[in-house]
Amino acid sequence: MERILKKTYRTAHPLLWMLLGVGICIFAACGLEMFYTRLFPHIVNEKQILLQSPERVLAFFLFCYYIFLHFVIQPKIIYSFIYKYRFALALAAFLICVALQLHGSSMSIWNTYLFKGDDPSRFQEPLFGLTRGIRSDEWNVFTPLAMSQEFNDYGITNSISRAWPTDMLTIYNQPVWDITLIAKPFYWGYLLLGPAYGLSWFWAGRMIALFLVTFEMFMMLTKGKKGYSVMAAFLIAFAPVVQWWFAINFLVEMLVAGQLAVLMIYHFMNTDHLLKKALYAFVFALCGLAYIFALYPAWMIPLLYVFAVLAVWVIVTNFKNGKRRKAEWFYIAGALLVIAGIAGFWYLRSEEAFALTMNTVYPGSRVYTGGDGADFLFSYTTNLATPYLATANPCEGAMMYGFFPLTEIIAFTYLVKKKFKDLLVALLLALDMFFLIFAVAGFPVALAKITLLSNTTVRIIPIICLIEIFVFLRILSVTDNPLVQKKWLRIVLVSAGVGISVIAVYSAAHSYYTSILPESMPMAYWVGFVAVMSAFMLYFFVQRRKKLKTIFIICVCLLAFLSGMFVNPVMRTTDAIYDKPLAKAVQEIQEKEPGIWIGADMTSNFLIANGAPTITSTNIFPALERWEMFDENGEKQDIYNRYAHIFLYFTEGETELGPGPSGDTFSLYLNPNDLYRLGVNYICASPGHVIPMENFGGSLTVLYEDQNAKIYRVNPME
């Protein structure tokens, strides 16, 4: 009994220490709360001086107690428990997040533009972290669109967005009651529980699923190496590119669906049970559909190459495992038919929306030939700093920690040693080189089209980083011995790695997309990252004993966690939208006298989140017939035939359509008399927004006003 206790606990009186730990951790949590409120004084509510956020204090307590338990219980016991019950724990975490309505939307940025109210909910501000104004495609487009579906009964066609029939199954693929829902589980919360819980379901479900699926993927790839699999889950789930683009462009869905599909192939190949084979084939079909519905070619195409390579490796290495039966072909054919049938139905139903998008000026049918990726190859060296600094646009330089070009040097050295007998590393390295040539040197147009890489953009670089993660973790999982035995060769290779690290960091510090960092960026940061890269290189050329391996895994996990965890805020509820007086006024007006709205001064997409059909909300498709009223000869189609945010200005002159400040915008200079041509019933703008009334043939009535917004009714013309 005493021996069992020693193997389980690190102290003589574990229960006493665990009880004592509760008090210690409560005290520590309150201290962390005080420190946090001093760090972010804008969150302080004068009515709650002693306890700003019970949720945050509880989170601090749980974190502190988790750390404390390591001093009472043997860490091996803790992590064996977590591993054994990982699915149950993940489900519990998901249910808690949904029940508390936790999410990562930056919707509290609306507080910058709109009045919070005289007695605002404390949930209008984040529990943790900072809102990201740069992620306007999330808080100003994607999330309001999803919320507008609540007022549309989650139909396929939404006439709230644009105040024009808008397909909800293509761009920004929204929650819809439709057969496609079977492959979109992250949207189920919206339809079952409404927007507040649905938003939490969307954010928490995707994060937990990505972490778990990545862990299981690397458990298969590393042959059960739990430490490296956890490291992979951190590197991918908390990757800066994943977190900065978390809510849009469906990168998370692609990573989950692609990895899960490969896992299904692996399990399909390694079981003799026909019922299990049928289940794996069905899940594979759902993964295929989820991947197709993501509909973001810039990442879909290169990721498809990656998952195809992994699938080929799984099939080749596992073909002889289990019994090969004729019934398998029926399951395979059935899975492919499910994919083809539902995807075909989806395409035919939304064919008009696809055609409309392809014929736009932006995004249109762009042809990308590569050649402009060199500036981004080392931008991962900045990713540890960008969540904590006021930078211009950190999103474009957000990557994963693939450690280019150190991983390529390590992989080539490894393959030479193995005489190129590791099929997976050989295939992945070949694909890595293929993508690098395309990204840096470029392809002829014909070759770019043949390979489908013409549909990508410079965002192929994060996929190269992903390949590098697969490569170096595969190599680490094979052996704990140094890659080369000769000391002089080790010294040469490690020295080369250090030199390359210096060049990489210097290049990053002087590239265009790294110039977003402050000029005062301390030299210590760059020196520190040279040390990080050098340590990474050195790790492959030393004897990787257990303690060193543990330290390495913890350090890499910490690097990934700190680079991604604090990118998005932690919010609770949707009060940042629905608790505002303007939201209540819009919903009340629209319920009593439904009408068409037009918005200025950052109100348009807020209006659709509250069920108001708004002409100037982001036109995810161009409403050609509407804008052609002001362009009878079609001379200005290049201005409005695009995905566009619309800037509204009232003018005394004729209504004009003009270019906006960027490719996804245009300006509407509107004569008030044309409000009637557009069928507008309500205007929402800031109180200071000038509406010229001298030559206006109608009249306006103020229905609502606060310090940031004003609603007018456009009265019928007499």
Secondary structure, 3 states (H helix, E strand, C coil): CHHHHHHHECCCCHHHHHHHHHHHHHHHHHHHHHHHHHHCHHHCCHHHCCCCCHHHHHHHHHHHHHHHHCCCECHHHHHHHHHHCHHHHHHHHHHHHHHCCEECCCHHHHHHHCCCCCCCCHHHCCCECCCCHHHHHHHHHHHHHHHHHHHHCCCCEECCECCCCEECCCCCCCCCCCHHHHHCHHHHHHHHHCHHHHHHHHHHHHHHHHHHHHHHHHHHHCCCCHHHHHHHHHHHHCCHHHHHCCCCCCHHHHHHHHHHHHHHHHHHHCCCCHHHHHHHHHHHHHHHHHHHHHCCHHHHHHHHHHHHHHHHHHHHHHCCCCCCCCHHHHHHHHHHHHHHHHHHHHHHHCHHHHHHHHCCCECCCCCCCCCCCHHHCCHHHHCCCHHHCCCCCCCCCCCCCCCCCHHHHHHHHHHHHCCCCCHHHHHHHHHHHHHHHHHHCCCCHHHHHHCCHHHCCHHHHHHHHHHHHHHHHHHHHHCCCCCCCCHHHHHHHHHHHHHHHHHHHHHHHCCHHHCCCCCCCCHHHHHHHHHHHHHHHHHCCCCCCHHHHHHHHHHHHHHHHHHHCCCCCEEECCHHHHCCHHHHHHHHHHHHCCCCEEECCCCHHHHHHCCCCECCCCECCCCHHHHHHHCCCCCCHHHHCECEEEEEEECCCCCEEEECCCCCEEEEEECHHHHHHHCCCEEEECCCCCCCCCCCCCEEEEEEECCCCEEEEEECCC
